[in-house]
Amino acid sequence: MKNVANYSVLSGKNAKGVDYHIESAIKSAKTMREKVQIAGVAILMHAEKHGDYSKAATLVDGLGNGVNGSALVAWLVQFGGLEVGKAEVDGKKVDTFVGWKGKEYIRTNFAEAKATAWWEFKKQNPYKGMDLSEDLAKLIKNAQSRLGAIAKAEAEGDDELASMLREANNIPSDLLSALIKLA
């Protein structure tokens, strides 16, 4: 089994104590958050100048599990006008950025983007556990809401919107029924 880090700094004549390593980790996390903020603002500048918002997915995907990705995505949606949806990547449908509201949207929101920390979006509680019944109820409510939006679009005769919503939301009725019975 391979270690996930080099632990040699924990022993020997140059070893530092636990408090040093805690402080170092905290400082490193702060520096990382700031570097991600700068990269995010750079992405907005790049998109505004060149019409290319693809760098946003590069950043989010590249950071992986190291950050609260949902907060970063929410920040990019709020201040870059980016739109999230399904796209085909390497033969698979994946969630990613699929559009944006344009250069003017970024210009309008740029000052606020620079002044708003991305990590403040969708805060996570590191101590929160899981309540399967509660999470299942939320999932069912979300699915029913999305199906309601599709039904509303159909009732209003907006076939284009209904089609787009059906494509974006894969909610098999038999699976939803089974989940409702479980709840």
C-alpha positions in Angstrom: 0.0 0.0 0.0 1.4 3.4 -1.0 1.2 6.4 1.3 -0.7 9.4 0.2 2.0 11.8 1.4 5.7 11.9 2.4 5.7 11.5 6.2 9.4 11.9 6.6 8.9 15.4 8.0 7.3 13.8 11.1 10.5 12.2 12.4 14.2 12.7 12.5 16.3 15.7 13.6 14.3 18.2 11.5 10.9 16.9 12.7 8.3 19.6 13.6 5.5 19.1 16.2 1.9 18.6 15.5 1.0 22.3 16.1 3.4 23.3 13.4 1.8 21.0 10.9 -1.7 22.1 11.8 -0.7 25.8 11.4 1.0 24.9 8.1 -2.1 23.1 6.8 -4.3 26.0 7.7 -2.0 28.6 6.0 -1.8 26.4 3.0 -5.6 26.1 2.7 -5.9 29.9 2.9 -3.3 30.3 0.2 -5.0 27.7 -2.0 -8.4 29.4 -1.6 -6.8 32.7 -2.7 -5.1 31.1 -5.7 -8.4 29.6 -6.8 -10.1 33.0 -6.4 -7.4 34.6 -8.6 -7.8 31.8 -11.2 -11.5 32.3 -11.1 -11.2 36.0 -11.8 -8.7 35.3 -14.5 -11.2 32.9 -16.1 -13.8 35.6 -16.1 -11.4 38.1 -17.6 -10.4 35.5 -20.3 -14.1 34.8 -21.1 -14.9 38.4 -21.4 -12.0 39.2 -23.7 -12.0 36.0 -25.9 -15.5 34.6 -25.5 -14.1 31.4 -24.2 -15.5 30.1 -20.9 -14.0 26.6 -21.2 -11.2 27.3 -18.8 -13.8 27.2 -16.0 -14.3 23.5 -16.4 -10.6 23.0 -16.6 -10.2 24.6 -13.2 -13.2 22.8 -11.5 -12.2 19.4 -12.9 -8.5 19.9 -12.2 -9.1 20.7 -8.5 -11.2 17.6 -8.0 -11.9 16.6 -4.4 -9.4 19.1 -3.0 -12.0 21.9 -2.8 -15.7 22.5 -2.3 -16.4 22.2 -6.1 -20.1 23.0 -5.7 -19.2 26.4 -4.2 -16.7 27.2 -7.0 -19.3 26.2 -9.6 -22.0 28.4 -7.9 -19.5 31.3 -7.9 -18.8 30.9 -11.6 -22.5 30.7 -12.3 -23.3 33.8 -10.2 -20.5 36.0 -11.5 -19.6 34.6 -14.9 -23.1 33.8 -16.0 -22.0 30.3 -16.8 -24.7 27.6 -17.3 -24.4 24.1 -16.1 -25.8 21.1 -18.0 -25.0 17.8 -19.6 -22.4 17.5 -22.4 -20.7 14.5 -24.0 -17.1 14.1 -23.0 -15.2 11.0 -24.1 -18.4 9.3 -25.0 -20.1 9.9 -21.7 -22.7 12.5 -20.7 -21.3 14.6 -17.8 -22.3 17.7 -15.9 -20.2 20.6 -17.0 -20.5 24.2 -18.2 -22.6 24.3 -21.4 -23.1 28.0 -22.0 -22.9 31.5 -20.6 -24.8 34.8 -20.6 -22.1 36.6 -22.4 -19.5 39.3 -22.0 -21.8 42.0 -20.8 -23.0 39.8 -17.9 -19.4 39.4 -16.8 -18.7 43.2 -17.2 -21.8 43.9 -15.0 -20.8 41.5 -12.3 -17.0 41.7 -12.4 -16.5 44.1 -9.4 -18.7 42.0 -7.2 -16.9 38.8 -8.4 -13.5 40.2 -7.3 -15.0 41.2 -3.9 -16.8 37.9 -3.2 -15.0 34.8 -2.0 -15.9 31.7 -4.0 -15.6 29.6 -0.8 -18.4 31.5 0.8 -20.9 29.8 -1.6 -22.5 26.6 -0.5 -20.7 26.2 2.8 -20.2 22.7 3.9 -20.4 21.5 7.5 -17.5 19.1 8.1 -19.3 17.6 11.0 -22.6 17.0 9.3 -23.6 13.4 9.2 -26.2 11.8 6.9 -29.9 11.2 7.4 -31.0 8.8 4.7 -34.7 9.4 5.2 -34.2 13.2 5.1 -32.0 13.0 2.0 -34.4 10.6 0.3 -37.3 12.9 1.0 -35.3 15.9 -0.5 -34.4 13.8 -3.6 -38.1 12.8 -4.2 -39.2 16.4 -3.7 -36.6 17.6 -6.2 -37.6 15.0 -8.8 -41.3 15.8 -8.4 -40.5 19.5 -8.8 -38.6 18.9 -12.0 -41.4 16.7 -13.3 -43.8 19.5 -12.4 -41.8 22.0 -14.4 -41.9 19.7 -17.4 -45.7 19.2 -17.0 -46.1 23.0 -16.7 -44.1 23.7 -19.9 -46.2 21.0 -21.7 -49.5 22.5 -20.4 -48.4 26.0 -21.6 -47.6 24.6 -25.0 -43.9 25.3 -24.7 -42.7 22.1 -26.4 -39.1 23.4 -26.8 -38.7 24.0 -23.1 -40.4 20.7 -22.2 -38.1 18.8 -24.5 -35.0 20.6 -23.0 -36.2 19.8 -19.5 -36.8 16.2 -20.3 -33.3 15.9 -21.8 -31.7 17.5 -18.8 -33.6 15.5 -16.2 -33.5 11.7 -16.3 -36.2 10.7 -13.9 -37.6 7.2 -14.7 -41.1 7.0 -13.3 -40.7 3.4 -12.1 -37.6 4.4 -10.1 -39.3 7.4 -8.6 -42.3 5.3 -7.6 -39.9 2.8 -5.9 -38.2 5.6 -4.0 -41.6 7.0 -2.9 -42.5 3.6 -1.6 -39.2 3.4 0.3 -39.7 6.8 1.9 
